Amino acid sequence: MTLQDGVSLIPLIVTLLAAAAAAGFLAGLFGIGGGAIFVPVLYQTFESLGVSHLVSMHLAVGSSIAIIVPTSLRSLHSHLKRDVVDTALLRQWIIAVPLGAVAGAFLASIASSAELRAIFAVLAFTLGLKMLIGRLSIQLGEDLPGGIGRSLAGFVIGVLSALMGIGGGVLNNTFMTLYGRPIHQAVATSAGVGALIAVPGLLAYVIGGWGDAALPPYSLGFVNLFAVAVVAPASILAVPLGASLAHKLSRRQLELGFGCFLLTVAIRFAWSLL
C-alpha cells in the first residue's frame, strides 16, 4: 500500500469510496451504527491494497472505532433531546465501560492478526445467531441488576465491543431488554454506550499500535486517518439510501438480513484462518 504519490491514491480512494458506500447503505438498511459492517469492509479493503497481513485486521478494528466516535456522539445528543436515555445507567457506567474498552483495545493490540480474526468470527457468529433467533422470550429480572452486576456487564460490553470495533448497541440492547427495559430506551441508551466505548477505545488503539513498522502511511497507531477521512463522510451519505429501503421491510426481515450478514462475515473470517 503506497500512499506517497498522488497517482497511487486514486485506486485507494475509489476502493474506499465503494467500500464506504456499501457499508453506509447496509448500516442504514439494518439500523445499526455500522461497526460490525465497517470492520469486514475495511479489512477486505486493506488486504486488497497490500497492507501487511500482520496489521490489516488491527487497522480495520481501530479505524472502525474512530469512525464510530462522531456518529455515536451525534446520536447521543439526538436521543438526549428526546429524553429517552437512561442517564442514570450511563453515569454508573462512566468508569466500567471505558475501562472495558481500553482493556479490549489492549488485548487486541497484543493479539495476532489470526487471533483477532478468530475473536471477531466467534462474536459475529454469536450475534448473528441472536439476530436470527429474534427477540428472546426469557427475562432475567424485572429490572437491571445492582451496582456490581451493572458494572460487570458494562465492563464486558466495553471489552467485547472494543475487540470487535463496534459501538456495543447490539450487546447493550440485549442486556437491557433481558432485564425488562423497553427496547426504545435500550436503543437510545446504546448511543451513550457507543460514546463511552469509542472515545477511550480510539485513544487505546492509537497508543497500542504506535510505532509499528508494518503500518501503512497516514496511520496513527492502529487507526488509518486516510481511510477514516474517506469512509466516514461517504458512508454517512449512503445511509439514507439503506434507510429508505429499510422502511419497506419489516423488523423481522431486517433482523434476518443482518443475522445472515453477520454469519457470512463470521464464515469469511473463519475461512481466512485456514
Stockholm file with secondary structure:
# STOCKHOLM 1.0

chainA/1-274         MTLQDGVSLIPLIVTLLAAAAAAGFLAGLFGIGGGAIFVPVLYQTFESLGVSHLVSMHLAVGSSIAIIVPTSLRSLHSHLKRDVVDTALLRQWIIAVPLGAVAGAFLASIASSAELRAIFAVLAFTLGLKMLIGRLSIQLGEDLPGGIGRSLAGFVIGVLSALMGIGGGVLNNTFMTLYGRPIHQAVATSAGVGALIAVPGLLAYVIGGWGDAALPPYSLGFVNLFAVAVVAPASILAVPLGASLAHKLSRRQLELGFGCFLLTVAIRFAWSLL
#=GR chainA/1-274 SS CCCSSHHHHHHHHHHHHHHHHHHHHHHHHHTSCSHHHHHHHHHHHHHHTTCCTTTHHHHHHHHHHHHHHHHHHHHHHHHHHTTCSCHHHHHHTTTHHHHHHHHHHHHHHHSCHHHHHHHHHHHHHHHHHHHHHCSCSCCSCSSCCCHHHHHHHHHHHHHHHHHHTCCSHHHHHHHHHHTTCCHHHHHHHHHHHHHHHHHHHHHHHHHHTTTCTTCCTTEETTEEHHHHHHHHHHHHHHHHHHHHHHTTSCHHHHHHHHHHHHHHHHHHHHHHTC
#=GC SS_cons         CCCSSHHHHHHHHHHHHHHHHHHHHHHHHHTSCSHHHHHHHHHHHHHHTTCCTTTHHHHHHHHHHHHHHHHHHHHHHHHHHTTCSCHHHHHHTTTHHHHHHHHHHHHHHHSCHHHHHHHHHHHHHHHHHHHHHCSCSCCSCSSCCCHHHHHHHHHHHHHHHHHHTCCSHHHHHHHHHHTTCCHHHHHHHHHHHHHHHHHHHHHHHHHHTTTCTTCCTTEETTEEHHHHHHHHHHHHHHHHHHHHHHTTSCHHHHHHHHHHHHHHHHHHHHHHTC
//
